[in-house]
């Protein structure tokens, strides 16, 4: 990948309550940008950002994960963060280093406890 001008780099955290689809959203964005050639699944343990065996077994992110893609001449660094309260220190740390956040909400449950904390 060619070097990207600093002004064309965006750092974005993907945050929300556990089970709202943060990892699936990151996976879909990577797929849409052509970074991966197949759409992974949390249930099948085939997503790019959940790589640890414990994450596959529990079907949830246990730590933050950095993925990147190129879109419209920009490099976008995505920080897929855990939504479970027991692992939110990674979410808080991620929010300190990004310019923006994608807040993922459940269309059924709305804003949940861990969402309102971040």
N, C-alpha and C positions, 0 to 999 in steps of 0.2 A: 504494500500500500504506500503511495507517495505521501510525503510529509504534508500535513494539513496546517494551514495558517491558524494561529491561535484564535483569531476572531471568528473562525468557521467551526469551532469545536463547541458542542453543547453537552453539558453534564446534567443528567436528569435522573432523579430517584423515582422509582415506581413503588408507591406506598399504599397501605390499606390494611384492613382487618384480615385475619386468616381466612383462606378459602374464597376470596373475592375474585380470583383470577389474575393476580399480578404476574405470576410466572407464565401463564398461558398467553397473556397480552404481550409480554416480552418475546416469547417464542413466535407469536404471530407477526410481530414487527420484524424480527430477524428473518423470517420466511419471506415476508412481503418485500424486504429490501434485497433479497437474494443472498443473504449471508449463510443460510442453511438451505439444503435442497429438499427437506421434508419437514412437515409440521410435527414437532414432538408433542408428547402427552404426559401430563403429571401422573395420571393413573397408570400409564405404562412405564413410567420411569425413564422416558426418552427425551426429556427437555435438555436444552443446552445448559441452562443456568443452575438446575438442580443436579449436580454431578455426584454428590456423596451418597454412599449406600444407605446411610440413615435417612437422608432426604427421600430417597426412593421408597424405603420401607414405610416411612411415616406419611408420605405423599404431601410434604410441605417443606418450605425453605427453612433451614436452620441457621443460615448465615447469609450475609449479603453477597451478591455475585455481580461482577462487572462484565457486561457484554457491550459490544460496539457494532455500529452499522454506519453506512454512508447513505445519505438521503438528500437529494437536491443540493449537491456540492457541499454538504455539511457532514462532519463526523459527529455522530451522536453516541455518547457514552451512557449506557443505561445501567443503573444500579438497581437490580432486583432485590428487594428487601424482604425479610421475614415479617409476617403479619401476626404471629403468635406473641403474646405478651412476654413469654419467657425468653425471647430472643430479640426484643426490640432495641437492645443497645446497638445492634448493627444498623437498625433503621435510623436512630438518632445520630449516629456517627456519619451515616451517608448523607443525611440532610444538612450537615455542616459544610459539605464540600461541593454541593450542587447549586446550579443557578435556578433550577425549577424542579417541580415534582408533578408526576401524574398520580392523582389520587383515585384509586379504583374502589368503587362502591358496589355492594350487592344490590341488584334491582329489587330484590325481595325484602332484605333486611334494612336497607338504607345505611345511614351512618351508624356504625357500631362503636363499642367502647374503645377498641384499639385504634380505630380510625380517628376518633376525636382527640386522642392523646398525641397524635403526630400533627 
